[in-house]
Amino acid sequence: MEPVFSDFSGSKAHFRFSKARSKRILRVLSLFKELKGCCLLDAGCGYGFVSRELARKCGEVTGVDTNRRAIDFAKRAAREKGVKNCSFLNENAERLSFGGNSFDIVVSYQVLEHVGNQKRYLKELKRVLKEDGVLYIATPNRFYPIEPHYKIPFLALMPSFLANIFVRARGVKEYDIKLLSRKKLAQLLMETGFQFEDFTGKIVRDPEKFCARKDFGLKMKFLKHFYFFPFRCFVPGFIFVCRK
């Protein structure tokens, strides 16, 4: 059988980045939870690169995503690579099929900005998280100068009509990504009833410990020395660790 990498343009690059980012996720989570034997939900798993890496350290990993093609890819890749403790479901994370208190850990990696109803999504993650569980959220910063999806400067800050003009030039109907500021993310988490810690600063100040140096390169070296107000408003993204 031809490798599944042939099905997805850029998948090898995605795999390399996902491996580094998975190490960071695991390093952060290990400070809050025993990973061995834990049940983890990857809520918005995409093609499953991160899910498979997380499964190396966790007991059971379940990835969900609305993209059927991505889920089919993830299933085949896990099967080819012999990852038996990782399963994938094609479903909407705003309406999960799992019962309450099902998971020790929930990971939302670069997903929140893509969901239709962010508050409903967070409430659903809280519902399936165990009482002593941990939610890991990573999402891009609305105020970072370069919009991460289209690489267009200040795209997220433009009025909708103007942002749509720019993305239509790229063949996209409208700009529907909802990036958040740190203040808005914290507000959403409070409204959803989470207790949370902004872990971004700790990672920026100690990139070696949290496997972030290679991921961000020179960008991380700059941030390490300038992570204070007002410069911290312009970090590429945020990492929050949350509890019920």
Secondary structure, DSSP 8 states (H G I E B T S, - for coil): ---GGGGSTTHHHHHHHHHHHHHHHHHHHTTTS--TT-EEEEET-TTSHHHHHHTTTSSEEEEEES-HHHHHHHHHHHHHTT-TTEEEEE--TTS--S-TT-EEEEEEES-GGG-S-HHHHHHHHHHHEEEEEEEEEEEEBTTSSB-TTT--BTGGGS-HHHHHHHHHTTT-S------B-HHHHHHHHHHHT-EEEE-HHHHHH-TTTTT-HHHHTHHHHHHHHH-STTGGGG-SEEEEEEE-
